[in-house]
Amino acid sequence: MSRLRMAMIGGGPGAFIGPVHRIAAELDREIELVAGVFSSDPARSRAGGEAYGLDPARAYGSLAEMLAAETARPDGAQFVAVVTPNHDHLPSARAALAAGLPVISDKPMTATLDEARELAAVVEASALPFALTYTYSGYPLVREARARIAAGALGKVRKVVVEYPQGWLAGPAEGKQAEWRVDPARAGAGGCIGDIGVHAFQLAEFVTGLHVTELLADLGAVVPGRQLDDDCSVLLRFNNGARGVMLASQIEVGELNGLRIRVYGETGGLAWKQEEPNTLTLHHLDGRSEVIRAGTGLLGPDAARRTRTPGGHPEGYLEAFANLYRDFAELVRGGSAPLLPGAAQGLRSMAFIDTAVRASAARAGWTPLSI
């Protein structure tokens, strides 16, 4: 089977996420990066292409130039990865889809809810594959947690607690990766809520199979002078009557990437931590607890298929990211990938950001989340 050819928008010199996309896409040898426009500055784009080891002629100076050239080549790119800051997600994805190329994009879907609605309409009209890299839904034990809850391992879900603490923005936002995340023009209306809170929200809905119907949000800009929120507390109500709590912060000194979810039902509880991703704990009403580990025979078929090494050989962020690219490759080849986040999940996530920001600013109390 020939490898799918990928073009990248963004991810040039100094970017964190560009190399992550490239490594993840190529991990299973199903995809190869062949072209890109890696910066809005043509010289930096060429430097990005050189760093990725590409043909210099395929490191383009603009998006329009890349799409025109690649769609004209017999060996041109077969899909596009959008790895830019949020404000550029809509124009980049819209242009690629208009050129007939499927798109996989960083989260959140866009910078604003109105943009997300527009992009969702474009995706629907194009009938082309579109996906979002909500990385944590690619972890094998997250998939296992979802499968077990769906099979009734916890009984009816009663309570969901999801936390995402970081501390890297507790001081001044210095450097390329920090600066755009605190800039409303590039990040959108949400700061922490749009950067990592949206991951926590998506994870809660993904694992439980439930939808949030109402929320009560308290978002704050703790660091003096900051325009966007950096600390978030949100109460949740789900469509089955369950209650939930989402905590996300980027000012908790000492925290690295502590995403954690706990789900409690009538007959059991379940817990998973991103910093210990190869362990899933399942608690039973009778006091027993099971520790389920990746790479063992205890996993269901979906989680087992997305585990690459035997038990005790840790798999983590890059492998989870690669699982999303593996799913996307199946879509591009005409198959199905029902657990891959797409436009519907992206639109819900943008509605969550928008609702939380507006409700917190207005001190509106419990507010419906509808999309």
C-alpha positions as CSV (number, residue, x, y, z in Angstrom):
1,M,0.0,0.0,0.0
2,S,1.5,3.3,-1.1
3,R,2.0,6.0,1.5
4,L,-0.4,9.0,1.6
5,R,1.2,12.3,0.7
6,M,0.7,15.1,3.3
7,A,1.2,18.9,3.0
8,M,1.5,21.0,6.1
9,I,0.3,24.5,6.8
10,G,2.3,26.1,9.7
11,G,4.8,24.3,11.9
12,G,7.9,26.2,10.8
13,P,11.0,27.2,12.7
14,G,10.4,27.5,16.4
15,A,7.0,25.7,16.4
16,F,6.4,22.8,18.8
17,I,3.4,21.2,17.2
18,G,4.7,21.0,13.6
19,P,7.4,18.3,14.3
20,V,4.8,16.5,16.5
21,H,2.4,16.2,13.5
22,R,5.2,15.1,11.2
23,I,6.4,12.4,13.6
24,A,2.9,11.2,14.4
25,A,1.9,11.1,10.7
26,E,4.9,9.1,9.7
27,L,5.1,6.7,12.6
28,D,3.2,3.9,11.0
29,R,4.6,4.4,7.6
30,E,1.2,5.1,6.1
31,I,1.9,8.8,5.5
32,E,4.8,11.0,4.4
33,L,5.2,14.8,4.5
34,V,6.0,16.0,1.0
35,A,5.2,19.7,0.9
36,G,4.1,22.7,3.0
37,V,3.9,26.4,3.6
38,F,5.5,26.5,7.0
39,S,5.3,30.2,7.7
40,S,3.7,33.3,6.4
41,D,7.3,34.6,5.8
42,P,8.6,32.9,2.6
43,A,12.2,32.7,3.8
44,R,11.1,31.0,7.1
45,S,8.8,28.7,5.1
46,R,11.9,27.6,3.0
47,A,13.9,27.1,6.2
48,G,11.0,25.0,7.6
49,G,11.0,22.8,4.5
50,E,14.8,22.4,4.7
51,A,14.5,21.3,8.4
52,Y,12.0,18.7,7.4
53,G,14.3,17.5,4.6
54,L,11.9,18.3,1.8
55,D,12.5,19.1,-1.9
56,P,13.2,22.9,-1.7
57,A,10.7,23.5,-4.6
58,R,7.9,22.2,-2.3
59,A,8.4,24.6,0.6
60,Y,6.1,27.3,-0.6
61,G,5.8,31.0,0.1
62,S,2.1,31.1,0.4
63,L,-1.0,28.9,0.8
64,A,-2.4,29.8,-2.6
65,E,1.0,28.9,-4.3
66,M,1.1,25.6,-2.5
67,L,-2.4,24.5,-3.3
68,A,-2.1,25.5,-7.0
69,A,1.2,23.7,-7.4
70,E,0.3,20.5,-5.4
71,T,-3.0,20.0,-7.1
72,A,-1.4,20.2,-10.5
73,R,1.3,17.6,-9.7
74,P,0.7,13.9,-10.5
75,D,2.5,13.2,-7.2
76,G,0.9,16.1,-5.3
77,A,-0.3,16.2,-1.7
78,Q,-3.4,14.1,-1.0
79,F,-4.4,15.9,2.1
80,V,-3.4,18.9,4.3
81,A,-2.6,19.2,8.0
82,V,-3.3,22.6,9.5
83,V,-1.0,23.3,12.5
84,T,-1.3,27.1,12.8
85,P,-2.5,29.3,15.6
86,N,-6.3,29.3,16.0
87,H,-7.1,32.4,13.9
88,D,-5.7,30.7,10.8
89,H,-7.6,27.4,11.1
90,L,-10.7,28.6,9.1
91,P,-9.0,30.2,6.1
92,S,-6.4,27.4,5.8
93,A,-9.0,24.6,6.1
94,R,-11.5,26.3,3.8
95,A,-8.9,26.9,1.1
96,A,-7.6,23.3,1.2
97,L,-11.1,21.9,1.1
98,A,-12.0,24.2,-1.8
99,A,-9.0,22.7,-3.6
100,G,-10.4,19.2,-3.1
101,L,-8.0,18.2,-0.3
102,P,-9.1,16.5,2.9
103,V,-8.0,18.3,6.1
104,I,-6.7,17.3,9.5
105,S,-6.4,20.3,11.8
106,D,-5.2,21.2,15.3
107,K,-7.9,21.9,17.9
108,P,-9.8,24.0,18.6
109,M,-11.7,24.0,15.3
110,T,-11.4,27.7,14.8
111,A,-11.0,31.0,16.8
112,T,-14.7,31.7,17.2
113,L,-18.0,29.8,17.2
114,D,-19.2,31.7,14.1
115,E,-16.1,30.6,12.3
116,A,-16.7,27.0,13.4
117,R,-20.2,27.1,12.0
118,E,-18.9,28.4,8.7
119,L,-16.2,25.7,8.6
120,A,-18.7,23.0,9.5
121,A,-20.8,24.1,6.5
122,V,-17.8,24.0,4.2
123,V,-16.9,20.5,5.4
124,E,-20.4,19.2,4.8
125,A,-20.6,20.8,1.4
126,S,-17.2,19.4,0.4
127,A,-18.0,15.8,1.5
128,L,-14.3,15.4,2.1
129,P,-12.7,13.9,5.2
130,F,-12.1,16.4,8.0
131,A,-10.6,15.6,11.5
132,L,-9.3,17.4,14.6
133,T,-6.3,16.3,16.6
134,Y,-7.9,16.0,20.0
135,T,-4.8,14.0,21.0
136,Y,-6.0,12.4,24.2
137,S,-8.8,10.5,22.4
138,G,-6.1,8.5,20.6
139,Y,-4.6,6.9,23.8
140,P,-5.4,3.2,23.9
141,L,-6.6,3.3,27.5
142,V,-8.8,6.2,26.8
143,R,-10.4,4.2,24.1
144,E,-10.6,1.3,26.6
145,A,-12.3,3.5,29.2
146,R,-14.9,4.6,26.6
147,A,-15.6,1.0,25.6
148,R,-16.0,-0.2,29.1
149,I,-18.4,2.6,30.1
150,A,-20.4,1.9,26.9
151,A,-20.6,-1.8,27.9
152,G,-22.0,-0.9,31.3
153,A,-19.0,-1.4,33.5
154,L,-19.9,1.5,35.8
155,G,-23.7,1.3,35.5
156,K,-25.4,4.6,34.8
157,V,-22.8,7.5,35.0
158,R,-23.5,9.8,37.9
159,K,-20.4,12.1,38.2
160,V,-17.6,13.2,35.9
161,V,-14.5,15.0,37.2
162,V,-11.9,16.1,34.6
163,E,-8.9,18.3,35.4
164,Y,-6.2,19.8,33.3
165,P,-3.6,21.6,35.4
166,Q,-0.5,23.3,33.9
167,G,1.8,26.0,35.3
168,W,3.8,27.2,32.4
169,L,1.9,30.5,32.0
170,A,2.0,31.5,35.7
171,G,4.4,34.3,34.8
172,P,4.9,36.5,31.8
173,A,4.0,34.9,28.5
174,E,7.4,34.8,26.8
175,G,8.3,33.1,23.6
176,K,6.4,32.1,20.4
177,Q,4.3,29.4,21.9
178,A,3.1,31.5,24.8
179,E,2.6,34.8,23.1
180,W,-0.1,33.8,20.6
181,R,-2.0,31.9,23.3
182,V,-2.6,35.0,25.3
183,D,-3.4,37.2,22.3
184,P,-7.2,37.5,21.5
185,A,-6.4,38.3,17.8
186,R,-4.7,34.9,17.4
187,A,-6.2,32.6,20.0
188,G,-9.8,33.8,19.9
189,A,-12.1,34.7,22.8
190,G,-10.8,31.9,25.1
191,G,-7.3,31.6,26.6
192,C,-6.8,28.6,28.9
193,I,-10.4,27.4,28.2
194,G,-9.7,27.3,24.4
195,D,-6.2,25.9,24.7
196,I,-6.5,23.0,27.3
197,G,-10.0,23.4,28.8
198,V,-11.4,22.3,25.5
199,H,-9.3,19.1,25.6
200,A,-10.8,18.3,29.0
201,F,-14.3,19.0,27.7
202,Q,-13.8,16.8,24.7
203,L,-12.3,14.0,26.8
204,A,-15.3,14.1,29.2
205,E,-17.8,13.7,26.3
206,F,-15.6,11.2,24.5
207,V,-15.1,8.8,27.4
208,T,-18.6,8.9,28.8
209,G,-20.5,9.0,25.5
210,L,-22.6,11.7,27.0
211,H,-23.3,15.4,26.1
212,V,-23.0,18.4,28.3
213,T,-26.4,20.2,28.3
214,E,-25.7,23.0,30.8
215,L,-22.7,24.7,32.4
216,L,-21.8,27.2,35.1
217,A,-18.5,28.9,34.4
218,D,-16.0,30.9,36.4
219,L,-13.1,32.0,34.2
220,G,-10.4,34.3,35.3
221,A,-7.3,36.2,34.0
222,V,-5.1,35.8,37.1
223,V,-1.8,37.1,35.8
224,P,-2.0,41.0,35.9
225,G,-2.5,42.5,32.5
226,R,-3.6,39.3,30.8
227,Q,-6.5,39.7,28.4
228,L,-7.6,36.1,28.2
229,D,-8.5,33.6,30.9
230,D,-5.7,31.5,32.4
231,D,-7.7,29.7,35.2
232,C,-11.0,28.0,34.7
233,S,-13.6,26.3,36.9
234,V,-16.8,24.9,35.2
235,L,-19.6,22.9,36.6
236,L,-21.3,20.6,34.1
237,R,-24.6,18.8,33.7
238,F,-25.0,16.0,31.3
239,N,-27.9,14.7,29.2
240,N,-28.4,11.6,31.4
241,G,-28.7,13.7,34.6
242,A,-25.0,13.2,35.6
243,R,-23.1,16.1,37.2
244,G,-19.6,17.1,36.4
245,V,-16.7,19.4,37.2
246,M,-14.0,20.7,34.8
247,L,-11.0,22.4,36.1
248,A,-8.3,23.8,33.8
249,S,-5.5,26.2,34.7
250,Q,-2.2,27.4,33.3
251,I,-1.1,29.2,36.4
252,E,-0.7,26.3,38.8
253,V,3.1,26.4,39.5
254,G,4.7,23.0,39.4
255,E,2.1,21.4,37.2
256,L,3.2,20.1,33.8
257,N,0.5,18.3,31.8
258,G,-1.7,16.8,34.4
259,L,-4.8,15.9,32.5
260,R,-6.9,13.5,34.5
261,I,-10.4,12.1,34.3
262,R,-12.5,10.2,36.8
263,V,-16.0,8.8,36.0
264,Y,-18.3,7.5,38.7
265,G,-21.4,5.4,38.1
266,E,-24.0,3.4,40.0
267,T,-21.7,0.3,40.3
268,G,-18.2,1.5,39.8
269,G,-15.6,4.2,39.1
270,L,-12.9,4.7,36.6
271,A,-9.7,6.8,36.6
272,W,-7.0,7.7,34.0
273,K,-4.1,10.2,34.1
274,Q,-2.3,11.5,31.0
275,E,1.1,11.6,32.9
276,E,0.6,7.8,33.6
277,P,-1.2,7.0,30.4
278,N,-0.6,3.2,30.3
279,T,-2.7,2.5,33.4
280,L,-6.5,2.6,33.8
281,T,-8.0,1.9,37.2
282,L,-11.5,0.4,37.6
283,H,-13.1,0.5,41.0
284,H,-16.1,-1.8,41.9
285,L,-18.9,-1.2,44.4
286,D,-17.8,-4.2,46.5
287,G,-14.4,-2.6,47.2
288,R,-12.3,-4.3,44.6
289,S,-10.1,-2.3,42.3
290,E,-8.6,-3.5,39.0
291,V,-5.5,-2.0,37.4
292,I,-5.6,-2.4,33.6
293,R,-2.4,-1.9,31.8
294,A,-1.7,-1.2,28.1
295,G,-0.1,-4.0,26.1
296,T,-1.9,-6.8,27.9
297,G,-4.5,-9.3,26.9
298,L,-7.2,-7.4,29.0
299,L,-7.9,-4.8,26.4
300,G,-10.8,-4.7,23.9
301,P,-10.2,-4.8,20.2
302,D,-10.0,-1.1,19.5
303,A,-7.5,-0.3,22.3
304,A,-5.5,-3.4,21.4
305,R,-5.2,-2.4,17.8
306,R,-3.8,1.0,18.8
307,T,-1.1,-0.4,21.1
308,R,2.2,-0.9,19.4
309,T,4.4,-2.4,22.1
310,P,4.2,-5.2,24.7
311,G,3.1,-4.4,28.2
312,G,5.7,-2.5,30.2
313,H,7.0,-0.6,27.2
314,P,5.5,2.9,27.7
315,E,3.5,4.5,24.9
316,G,2.5,8.1,25.2
317,Y,1.7,11.4,23.5
318,L,3.3,10.8,20.1
319,E,1.8,7.3,19.7
320,A,-1.7,8.6,20.7
321,F,-1.3,11.4,18.1
322,A,-0.2,8.8,15.6
323,N,-3.4,6.8,16.3
324,L,-5.4,9.8,15.1
325,Y,-3.4,10.0,11.9
326,R,-3.9,6.2,11.4
327,D,-7.6,6.8,11.7
328,F,-7.5,9.7,9.3
329,A,-5.5,7.6,6.8
330,E,-8.4,5.1,6.8
331,L,-10.9,7.9,6.1
332,V,-8.8,9.3,3.2
333,R,-8.6,5.8,1.7
334,G,-12.4,5.5,1.9
335,G,-12.8,3.6,5.1
336,S,-14.4,4.5,8.4
337,A,-13.0,5.9,11.7
338,P,-16.0,6.4,13.9
339,L,-14.0,7.5,17.0
340,L,-11.9,10.1,15.2
341,P,-13.0,13.7,16.2
342,G,-14.5,15.6,13.3
343,A,-16.5,18.7,12.5
344,A,-19.4,17.8,14.8
345,Q,-17.1,17.4,17.8
346,G,-15.3,20.6,16.8
347,L,-18.5,22.5,16.6
348,R,-19.6,21.3,20.1
349,S,-16.2,22.2,21.5
350,M,-16.3,25.7,20.1
351,A,-19.8,26.1,21.5
352,F,-18.4,25.1,24.9
353,I,-15.7,27.7,24.7
354,D,-18.1,30.4,23.6
355,T,-20.7,29.6,26.1
356,A,-18.3,29.4,29.0
357,V,-16.6,32.7,28.1
358,R,-19.9,34.6,27.8
359,A,-21.5,33.0,30.8
360,S,-18.6,33.7,33.0
361,A,-18.3,37.3,31.9
362,A,-22.0,37.9,32.5
363,R,-22.0,35.9,35.8
364,A,-25.0,34.2,34.2
365,G,-25.1,31.1,36.4
366,W,-26.4,27.9,34.8
367,T,-26.4,28.4,31.0
368,P,-27.6,25.9,28.3
369,L,-25.0,24.5,26.0
370,S,-26.7,24.0,22.6
371,I,-25.4,23.4,19.1
